[in-house]
Amino acid sequence: MKNKFQSAYENLANSENYKSVDGRLKLITWTVATVSAIATAYVNGFSHENRLSVLAGDKLYGQLLAIGLGLATFAIVEGSLYTLEQGLRTTFKGGTQRALATLGKYTIKATMIANAAYLVCVIGDVAPPEYLLTWNRWAFVIHFAIGLLLIPAIRDADPVVAARMLKLRAETAQEDQIISRLAAALASPFALAGARLRGVFDGLWLGVRLLFTRSGFSPKNYIRNLNSLQESQFRYVEGARSVLPASSTPAARLSAPIPSAPLIVPVKQNNGQNSKVLARPRKKGSVGGLSLPDMDKIHFEPNAKGGIEAWFRPSRASTRSERKYLIHFGKKLLAQLESDPNCEEVIRQMVIDTARKKGITI
């Protein structure tokens, strides 16, 4: 049934009679509205020509001001009326917006009727009633009020704008709550008092730790570090094996890094010959066939359980008591690392991590 009614209305709208009648109605409305707008322009412009001439100091300037004021009034009234009517027919959907638009539409029409009545009195040479004279003096104020108050209110009541504002409020509601809570908490005098009190305790604890700490500048450690630096940079002078390019200058040889072969855990030979050991001699129970990384200040040595121990050695001349034990690699772990192509890097990283945990910088 609904589709039938819609089809009937569409057929009626497409008929020639409907289009003809609708066109005549538009022509009548436009004509009357235009004449009323002209009357409004006269009432708000040309009826004040004498006063405008006095204010301008010249009759010609007064006429020009009256014409400009009349044209502006005509454009405001005519444009506002047609815009409101078109909006009520097509785009104004909200109840508040339609109510305000209807109020503005009929207010403008009421002013146009009053202006037409005053124009008829002027044309017919009839003395206007007192209320029309009052209206003539205050008509422009009504049009200003419509343009400054009513039209913006209609725009603000647009449901599209209202929906966007509601969406924005929904998106920022949670953030507003968090900001309000943080502002209230941080601005509280209790929070400020607690922060100051905690700062006092932190200062006292810092002073106690600085007073009783055993770490800091140590002349013994300073000399040991100097010796270690000397050995790492100039150990080739003492006869350590080094490979330098033949074309290197003396200055380059002094600053060139000293390559060294990686430490190799000895492999047991089946032919009865002695293994070539580049590090310490093999001990009982050590594993073989595993290449260890070459790390400065780190010394690897086999232990009696078949694994390998890593020790921190500040310098090559360090005694046993000056060394620090870091980590032990057991037989099972070494067997797993033997098949890993990155075994050297894995061992290196494990040693570095262990030294860092023990407060030792490699």
matplotlib code that plots the C-alpha trace (Angstrom):
import matplotlib.pyplot as plt

x = [0.0, 2.9, 4.5, 1.2, 0.8, 4.4, 3.9, 0.7, 2.5, 5.3, 2.9, 1.1, 4.4, 5.3, 2.0, 1.8, -1.1, 0.8, 3.9, 1.9, 0.0, 3.2, 5.0, 2.2, 2.2, 6.0, 5.5, 2.9, 4.9, 8.0, 6.2, 4.5, 7.7, 9.7, 7.2, 7.1, 10.9, 10.9, 8.5, 10.8, 13.7, 11.8, 10.7, 14.2, 16.1, 14.3, 11.9, 15.0, 16.5, 16.1, 17.8, 20.6, 21.1, 21.4, 23.9, 25.9, 25.9, 24.8, 21.5, 23.3, 25.2, 22.0, 20.3, 23.2, 23.1, 19.4, 19.8, 22.6, 20.6, 17.5, 19.4, 21.0, 17.6, 16.1, 18.9, 18.7, 14.9, 14.6, 17.5, 16.5, 12.9, 13.8, 16.6, 14.3, 11.5, 13.9, 15.4, 12.0, 11.1, 14.4, 17.2, 15.8, 15.2, 15.5, 12.5, 14.3, 15.7, 12.4, 10.7, 13.3, 13.1, 9.3, 9.5, 12.0, 10.0, 6.7, 8.5, 10.0, 6.6, 5.0, 7.6, 7.1, 3.3, 3.9, 6.3, 3.8, 1.1, 3.3, 4.2, 0.5, -0.1, 2.7, 1.5, -2.2, -1.2, -2.8, -1.5, 0.1, -1.2, 1.0, 2.0, 3.2, 5.3, 6.8, 7.4, 9.0, 11.6, 12.3, 11.9, 15.6, 16.3, 14.0, 15.8, 19.1, 17.8, 16.7, 20.1, 22.2, 20.2, 17.6, 19.6, 22.7, 20.4, 19.0, 22.5, 23.5, 20.4, 21.5, 21.3, 24.4, 26.4, 24.8, 25.8, 29.4, 29.5, 28.1, 30.7, 33.5, 32.2, 32.0, 35.6, 37.0, 34.9, 37.3, 40.4, 38.6, 37.9, 41.6, 42.9, 40.5, 41.5, 45.2, 44.8, 42.8, 45.4, 48.5, 47.1, 46.2, 48.2, 48.5, 50.3, 52.7, 53.4, 54.0, 56.4, 58.4, 58.5, 59.6, 62.3, 63.7, 63.9, 65.5, 68.2, 68.9, 69.2, 71.5, 73.7, 73.9, 74.9, 77.5, 79.0, 79.3, 79.9, 83.1, 83.2, 84.6, 88.1, 90.7, 94.4, 95.0, 92.4, 93.5, 97.1, 95.8, 93.7, 96.7, 98.8, 96.0, 95.7, 99.5, 99.5, 96.6, 98.1, 101.9, 102.2, 103.9, 106.9, 107.3, 107.6, 103.9, 103.2, 101.6, 101.0, 101.5, 101.6, 105.0, 104.2, 103.0, 104.7, 106.0, 103.1, 100.7, 102.3, 102.0, 98.3, 97.3, 95.3, 97.0, 95.3, 95.3, 94.2, 91.1, 91.5, 91.1, 90.2, 92.6, 91.3, 92.4, 94.5, 94.1, 97.6, 99.3, 100.8, 100.6, 97.9, 99.0, 97.5, 97.3, 96.0, 96.7, 97.4, 94.5, 93.3, 91.7, 88.0, 88.0, 86.0, 87.6, 86.8, 85.2, 86.5, 86.2, 86.0, 89.0, 87.9, 90.1, 90.4, 88.6, 90.6, 89.1, 90.5, 89.3, 88.3, 88.4, 84.7, 85.1, 83.8, 85.3, 85.5, 85.6, 87.6, 87.9, 91.6, 92.5, 95.8, 98.0, 100.3, 97.3, 97.7, 95.2, 93.8, 93.2, 91.1, 87.3, 85.3, 82.5, 80.7, 81.1, 80.2, 79.3, 79.8, 76.2, 76.1, 79.4, 78.1, 75.1, 77.2, 79.6, 76.9, 76.0, 77.8, 77.5, 78.9, 81.6, 79.0, 76.8, 79.6, 80.7, 77.2, 76.8, 80.1, 79.2, 75.8, 77.3, 80.0, 77.4, 75.3, 78.4, 79.2, 82.3, 82.8, 84.6]
y = [0.0, 2.4, 1.8, 2.5, 5.9, 6.8, 5.9, 7.9, 11.0, 10.6, 10.3, 13.5, 15.4, 14.5, 15.5, 18.6, 20.1, 19.8, 21.4, 24.3, 25.0, 24.8, 27.2, 29.8, 29.5, 30.1, 33.1, 34.6, 34.0, 35.5, 38.6, 39.3, 38.6, 40.9, 43.7, 43.3, 43.3, 46.5, 48.1, 47.0, 48.5, 51.8, 51.8, 51.1, 53.2, 55.8, 56.9, 58.1, 60.0, 63.4, 62.4, 60.7, 63.9, 65.9, 63.5, 63.3, 67.1, 66.8, 65.8, 63.7, 61.7, 61.3, 59.7, 57.4, 56.3, 55.7, 53.6, 51.5, 51.0, 50.0, 47.5, 45.9, 45.6, 44.1, 41.5, 40.6, 40.2, 38.4, 36.1, 35.2, 34.4, 32.2, 30.4, 29.6, 28.4, 26.2, 24.8, 23.9, 22.0, 20.1, 20.2, 21.3, 17.9, 18.7, 19.8, 22.8, 23.9, 23.7, 25.6, 28.4, 28.5, 28.7, 31.6, 33.4, 32.9, 34.3, 37.1, 38.3, 38.0, 40.0, 42.8, 42.8, 43.2, 46.1, 47.7, 47.2, 48.9, 51.9, 52.1, 52.0, 55.0, 56.9, 56.1, 56.8, 60.1, 58.9, 59.9, 56.7, 55.6, 56.2, 52.5, 52.5, 55.6, 53.8, 50.8, 52.9, 54.1, 50.7, 48.3, 48.0, 46.9, 43.9, 42.9, 43.2, 41.0, 38.4, 38.3, 38.4, 36.2, 34.1, 33.0, 31.9, 30.0, 28.1, 27.2, 26.1, 23.8, 22.0, 18.2, 17.6, 20.0, 18.7, 15.1, 16.2, 17.9, 14.9, 12.6, 15.0, 15.1, 11.3, 11.0, 13.4, 12.5, 9.8, 12.0, 14.9, 12.6, 11.5, 15.1, 16.3, 13.6, 14.2, 18.0, 17.5, 15.0, 17.0, 20.3, 18.9, 20.3, 16.7, 15.6, 18.6, 17.9, 14.2, 15.1, 17.4, 14.9, 12.1, 14.4, 15.0, 11.2, 10.7, 13.3, 11.7, 8.2, 9.6, 11.1, 7.9, 5.9, 8.4, 8.3, 4.6, 3.5, 1.5, 2.2, 5.3, 6.5, 3.8, 4.5, 0.7, 0.2, 3.3, 2.0, -1.5, 0.1, 2.1, -1.2, -2.9, -0.1, -0.1, -3.9, -3.8, -1.0, -1.7, -5.5, -6.1, -4.2, -6.8, -9.6, -10.7, -12.2, -9.7, -9.4, -6.0, -5.0, -4.6, -1.2, 0.2, 3.3, 3.3, 5.5, 3.1, 0.2, 1.9, 2.4, -0.7, -3.3, -6.5, -9.5, -12.7, -16.2, -17.5, -19.7, -23.3, -26.1, -28.9, -31.9, -35.4, -36.9, -40.6, -40.9, -40.5, -37.2, -34.2, -31.6, -28.1, -25.8, -22.1, -21.4, -23.1, -26.9, -29.2, -30.4, -33.7, -33.8, -30.9, -31.0, -30.7, -29.2, -26.0, -22.5, -19.8, -16.1, -13.9, -11.3, -8.7, -9.1, -12.5, -15.8, -19.2, -22.3, -25.9, -27.3, -30.8, -31.4, -31.3, -27.8, -24.4, -21.5, -17.8, -15.4, -11.7, -10.7, -7.0, -7.6, -10.5, -9.9, -10.2, -12.8, -15.5, -13.5, -10.4, -12.4, -12.7, -15.8, -15.1, -18.2, -21.9, -23.7, -27.3, -30.3, -30.5, -26.8, -27.1, -30.1, -28.1, -25.1, -27.3, -27.7, -24.1, -22.0, -18.9, -20.6, -17.9, -15.1, -17.0, -17.5, -13.9, -12.6, -14.9, -13.7, -10.0, -10.5, -12.3, -9.6, -6.8, -8.5, -8.7, -5.0, -5.7, -3.6, -5.4]
z = [0.0, 0.9, -2.5, -4.3, -2.5, -3.3, -7.0, -7.1, -5.6, -8.1, -11.0, -9.8, -9.5, -13.0, -14.6, -16.7, -14.7, -11.5, -13.0, -14.4, -11.2, -9.2, -11.5, -11.2, -7.4, -7.4, -9.7, -7.5, -4.3, -5.9, -7.2, -3.9, -1.9, -4.2, -4.0, -0.2, -0.1, -2.2, 0.3, 3.1, 1.3, 0.9, 4.5, 5.8, 3.2, 1.2, 4.0, 5.9, 2.9, 4.4, 7.6, 5.8, 3.7, 6.8, 8.3, 5.1, 4.6, 1.0, -0.7, -3.3, -0.7, 1.3, -1.8, -2.4, 1.3, 1.0, -2.1, -0.5, 2.6, 0.6, -1.5, 1.5, 3.2, 0.1, -0.2, 3.5, 3.5, 0.2, 0.8, 4.3, 3.3, 0.4, 2.3, 5.3, 3.0, 1.0, 4.2, 5.6, 2.4, 2.0, 4.7, 8.1, 9.9, 13.6, 15.6, 17.2, 13.9, 12.1, 14.9, 14.8, 11.0, 11.0, 13.6, 11.4, 8.3, 9.7, 11.5, 8.2, 6.5, 9.3, 8.8, 5.1, 5.6, 7.9, 5.5, 2.6, 4.7, 5.3, 1.6, 0.7, 3.0, 1.3, -2.2, -1.3, 0.4, 3.6, 7.0, 8.5, 11.9, 14.8, 15.1, 11.5, 12.2, 15.2, 13.1, 10.4, 12.9, 14.4, 11.4, 10.7, 14.3, 13.8, 10.6, 12.4, 15.2, 12.8, 11.0, 14.2, 16.6, 14.8, 11.8, 13.9, 16.2, 13.3, 12.2, 15.7, 15.9, 12.7, 13.5, 11.5, 13.6, 16.8, 15.8, 15.2, 18.6, 20.4, 18.7, 19.7, 23.3, 23.4, 22.1, 24.6, 27.6, 28.9, 28.4, 30.2, 33.2, 33.3, 33.0, 35.7, 38.1, 37.5, 37.9, 41.1, 42.5, 41.6, 42.7, 46.1, 49.1, 50.4, 47.2, 47.4, 51.1, 50.4, 47.5, 49.7, 52.6, 50.3, 48.8, 52.4, 53.0, 49.6, 50.5, 53.8, 52.3, 49.6, 52.2, 54.2, 51.1, 50.1, 53.6, 53.9, 50.3, 49.7, 46.0, 44.4, 43.5, 44.4, 43.7, 43.5, 40.8, 39.0, 38.7, 37.7, 34.9, 33.7, 33.5, 31.7, 29.2, 28.6, 28.0, 25.6, 23.5, 23.7, 24.5, 21.1, 22.6, 25.2, 22.6, 22.2, 18.8, 16.5, 12.7, 11.3, 7.6, 6.1, 4.7, 8.1, 9.4, 13.0, 14.0, 12.4, 14.1, 17.5, 17.0, 15.1, 17.0, 17.9, 16.3, 18.3, 17.6, 19.3, 22.3, 21.3, 23.8, 22.9, 21.0, 21.9, 19.1, 18.3, 16.8, 20.1, 19.2, 21.6, 20.9, 20.0, 22.7, 22.2, 25.7, 28.9, 28.9, 28.9, 32.3, 33.1, 32.1, 29.6, 26.4, 23.0, 19.6, 20.8, 19.7, 22.4, 21.7, 22.1, 24.8, 26.4, 30.2, 30.0, 30.7, 29.9, 31.5, 31.8, 35.1, 36.6, 36.0, 32.2, 31.7, 31.1, 33.5, 32.6, 34.8, 34.8, 34.6, 34.8, 33.2, 32.1, 35.1, 37.5, 40.3, 41.1, 44.0, 41.8, 39.3, 39.7, 38.8, 36.3, 34.9, 34.4, 31.1, 31.8, 29.6, 28.5, 27.6, 25.7, 23.8, 22.7, 21.7, 19.7, 17.0, 17.0, 14.2, 16.4, 19.5, 20.0, 19.9, 22.3, 24.8, 24.5, 25.3, 28.3, 29.7, 29.2, 30.8, 33.8, 34.2, 34.1, 36.8, 39.0, 38.4, 36.2, 33.1, 30.3]

ax = plt.figure().add_subplot(projection="3d")
ax.plot(x, y, z, "-o")
ax.set_aspect("equal")
plt.show()
